[in-house]
Each structure stands twice: as structure tokens, then as C-alpha cells.
Amino acid sequence: MNERPMVEIRNLKKWFPLKGSFRRKSNLKAVDGVDLHIYKGETLGLVGESGCGKTTIGRTLIKLYTPTAGEFLYRGKGASDNGIDIFSLSESMMRSFRKEIQMVFQDPYASLNPRITIHDIIAEGLRVHRFGRNKEERKEMIAEVLEKVGLRSEYMYRYPHEFSGGQRQRIGIARSIILNPDLVICDEPVSALDVSVQAQVINLLEDLKRDLRLTYLFIAHDLAVVKHICDRISVMYLGKIVETAETDELFNNPMHPYTQGLLASIPIPNPHLRKIGKRQLVKGDIPSPVDPPQTCRFVKRCPKAFEKCSRESPELNEVKSGHFVSCFLY
């Protein structure tokens, strides 16, 4: 792609300070120097094991967490061609940009206030950002967005406990798109749902992307879902990006040993196909992100590690057109 990315994240870090013994200070380095770029109209998948820092990135981008370091250049509506560094904005200035960047949360049960109606949940953003001239107009907007996500408009005066998990997630999606955002961060939006409902929600997200010209950062650990919905995929391990490529390229030609192990872990339903070739799974548990060593983060679990991996940390380099890998093998 020759155009400039709509979203450019440079050297993003999010460290959580911990209290150590004997006044020793340590940090949980949840995100430790991440670079990402997202083009307008695409879906970038962000995958990795639980605890690798995926959700922390999403929450830091919308400033639920204050970043430790880094830049978040945004070139969507209301921004110049050079972009605006969202992280440098004050809270008052950030308010006008919050409507451009919305988030769909993982848990549809915890992300909706059980004490207020669906109408009030969705209307909150409209009131804050002064959408609609009066209550009647806002009511019409809520009815329209509920229809878009596959719910009947008369449901708006019900409470969250009256809906199933899939319906609640549709309400969460409605809340995020009613402000007409440019970028929607989807934080594992289907992981808490039944498999049959997952497909419905994924298809809904794809339809909304096409109809509303949305751009997604899609955080997930289910590789089958990511393969279906994403244009490009970034693989994350222990706070760092280890590989980024277009979806077909990543699945057909994984280069980083961690990506190879991750793809090998996908269940194969056909028992005859399972026996063809050796599947090299990732062994061992993910190390602690508390003050990790400045070496390759994957060195202790990597079947291809050699001496240099234990001494230095590899950079994320472009080894093929559009294919970036952080590994000394390349």
C-alpha cells in the first residue's frame, strides 16, 4: 500500500509499576515497544497468547490506560495529513476525538450498566458529544442503530439482563457505531459467546465495516476467526510484535518460530490429515512480563534458538514485501 496509514503507533510502551522488596522497584512490562500501522478501511488482527499485552494495547489507545511512552498518530476525520498525536492531547482536547475512536469490549455482561435501559446506554454518547437536536431525534437515531445491528427498535426500553450474550454484544456494537467513528477497536468481541452466535456477530461486523466504511483493530486469540475477518495480522508475544503480514501470507508462510507454533496449535478435525507431517507446537508457559531480559523474548521456548538470541533483542524488519519478522533467522 502506497498511501499513508490512518493509524500509526510508534514505540508504544505500557508499564505497570510494582512494589518490590527492599525498596526495589520493578515494572510489569505489558507492552514494551510496539509499532503498528492500520490503513483506512482495513481490519488489522492482533493475536497472541493470553497475557501477551493485546488488550492493554487496545485500552491504552483509547486512553483508559495512560501510556508509559510512544506516539499514536491518527489521520482520520478532523486530523491533518501529518496526523495528530492522540497521546499528547489534554483530556479536554481528547474529548472531541473520542467519538472517532470507539471500542467493543470483550465481556458483553460486564460492559453494559445493568441499572439503566438500552436507550440510556446508547444515548449516553449522543448526549456527551451533542448528537441530535432533541430527545426525539436521539430516539430515532437509537432505533435506527438497533435495526442496523439486528435488534428491534422497541427493545430500547429493556434492561441488559433481558438479553442473551449475543444480543448484549450487538448492543455494545450499536453503542460504538452510533457516533459514526473511523476506528473501532474490537477487544475479543466473540470470545465470550457460543460458537453458533460467534459467526453471526462476525458477519455483522463485516457488514457494518462495508456499509459504514469502518476500520478495525481486531484483538483475538482464535486464529480461525482472525483468518476469516482480517486483512493483515500482527502476532504478539510478551509485549512485542514478532511478525506482521497479510493474512494469506501469514498462514501460508509463517516465518517466526512462535507464529509457526501458534498456527500448528489450530485443531484439525480430520484425523487422517493430523498424521501428515510433524506439528511443532509451542512448549512451556509464557515467561513473566515483570522486568523481562533484553534478549529475544521467545528464546527459552524456541526450538531454533542459537547463541545470539540469548544476548541481543531482534528488531522487527521487513524480510519480504509487507512481511515483517523479528527474528535473527532472517
Beta strands, then each sheet from edge to edge (+ up, - down):
strand 1: 7-19
strand 2: 25-38
strand 3: 43-47
strand 4: 69-74
strand 5: 84-85
strand 6: 101-104
strand 7: 183-187
strand 8: 215-219
strand 9: 232-237
strand 10: 240-246
strand 11: 317-320
strand 12: 323-325
sheet 1: 2+ 1- 4+ 5-
sheet 2: 6+ 7+ 8+ 3+ 9+ 10- 12+ 11-
end
